[in-house]
Amino acid sequence: MRAAALHSAAGALLLTALSAVPAGGVPSTPDLSAPGPSAARSAAPGVALAAARAAAKGVDFGKCSDAQDLPGTMQCGTVAVPLDYTQPNGRQIDLTVSRVQATHRDPHNSKHRVPRQGALVFNPGGPGGSGLYFPLIGLLPEWKRIGAAYDLVGYDPRGVGRSAPLSCQDPKRFFKGPSPAPTHPSQSYKRERIAQAKAYAEGCAQRSGDSLRHINSLNNARDLDVLRAALGEERLTFMGASYGTYFGAVYATLFPSHVRRMVFDAAVNPDPAQIWYRNNLDQSAAFESRWTDFREWIARHDDVYGLGRTAQAVLTSYERARARLAAEPAGGKVGPGQLQGAFLQAGYYDDYWPARAQALSEYLKGDAKQLIAQAGPVQEAAEEAENSNAVYTAVECNDAPWPTDWKVWDRDNTRLARVAPFETWDNVWANLPCAYWPAPRQEPLDVRTGPGELPPTLILAAERDAAAPYDGALEMHRRLTGSVLVTERDSGTHGIGGGPNRCVNGHLDAYLLEGRLPTRRAACAPHAEPKPTAPKPAEAKPAAPSAERAARPKR
């Protein structure tokens, strides 16, 4: 299918580029000598040119390459974008896009045909998360009303999955286990991890070449505008989760007149001073609080799990498991590092709590099967995981300056780990390649919009979200004039739109379907806590219906 031509070409910028289309149908090269040092400004003509081309070509949707595993209603296609928007006639890369068309079926009234409102584009965050399977969320009850009115559109951002995938190391070497996870690492262990970070950064440069520097949030926002044009949308309807809220806010700053409606779910703090080093410090502190929440829940259900009647007693049980795994890894592949990774997931989503608590309980009683099933590396997923991590690292390192002196990292995180030991040092090791990054760094965009520049937008946030601490939602709300903040009180789920909270979903539906918003702020009571039931093996890794859970972003 070819996308319809843009009616007003989303403003004069696109019309200017379209007016230069020669007889052969390909726009000529724009003048990139616009005044001003800003990379955002120098790339603007290239974005307009790429969007004009995409609008003319559209997206030729057809069968997905793995169609045998998918419902027949999902289609796939590609959209070409410049690798470098300052060189729009240079190398092009293809973004793989997926779509399920609007069903027009009202789930509450079979005789009512729901009019189509356009395309709803979704990004799950990461950076490095794939949104390719997002359109299938329309099969879930919570999403049927939205899926009736919108084409549900997902895609792999640049560098991810099927969109010119990035790689920093051999995927066969990505899952290293069993591994340690010291909460207060020795100097020798720190030196070992510094060497690994340097090697990883070097591997990114060697395996990705010049492409590496172009994997960043500014280009993700520009790609989104080209995708909008390719879909035939004069103005964009977008939902971003986690990191997706950040580059969605970058998009809103760069292209405010191209926005129809935007949902920011689990909003990241967009303050340039926070991108990304300080945001990671805040995240580590917040995970400590969420880890306490989880332990308190386990303690309340000591009759089920037998791990202790207080949060401190549960911590003692957890530390006993860590020590035992350090001495003898479970199944030869689950050590303290794998245990910590599995319990970190429970910091994102409380529907993991029963499974994780049961696995820990059974392990300490001598049965490691559940722990191995939940924490053990899945080698079949190594290629996808390595790619996701490579993109995460590239975006975070390229987006902003990072401390290049190890003493700064060591000072800040040694201090933080005294009060927040659960995730602090693991977060350091995940981001330390940025200290030795071989590509140029950018200055983060000052995300903000003035009165009347942007249509009203919706920000969703859980008050105790660890991966995207609540202060980030408040800052996003301050910077996007006219935005409305809906808070799920006393909850820590990372991404709440379309999940189990009917109050939150009511606000989401009202906004996307009717453009209706509460006045400035609203609050919802928390969703119900998980029940302390012992899961069956097949339930050990539960799926939840929220849009954010379409992928497992790091942020």
Secondary structure, 3 states (H helix, E strand, C coil): CCCCCCCCCCCHHHHHHHCCCCCCCCCCCCCCCCCCCCHHHHHHHHHHHHHHHHHHHCCCCECCCCHHHCCCCEEEEEEEEECCCCCCCCCEEEEEEEEECCCCECCCCCCCECCCCEEEEEECCCCCCCCCCHHHHHHCHHHHHHHHHEEEEEECCCCCCCCCCCCCCCHHHCCCCCCCCCCCCCHHHHHHHHHHHHHHHHHHHHHHHHHHHHCCHHHHHHHHHHHHHHCCCCCEEEEEECHHHHHHHHHHHHCHHHEEEEEEECCCCCCHHHCCHHHHHHHHHHHHHHHHHHHHHHHHCHHHHCCCCCHHHHHHHHHHHHHHHHHCCECCCECHHHHHHHHHHHHHCHHHHHHHHHHHHHHHCCCCHHHHHHHCCCHHHHHHHHHHHHHHHHHHHHHCCCCCCHHHHHHHHHHHHCCCCCCHHHHHHHHHHHHHCCCCCCCCCCCCECCCCCCCCEEEEECCCCCCCHHHHHHHHHHECCCEEEEECCCCCCCCCCCCCHHHHHHHHHHHHHCCCCCCEEEECCCCCCCCCCCCHHHCCCCCCCHHHHCCCCC
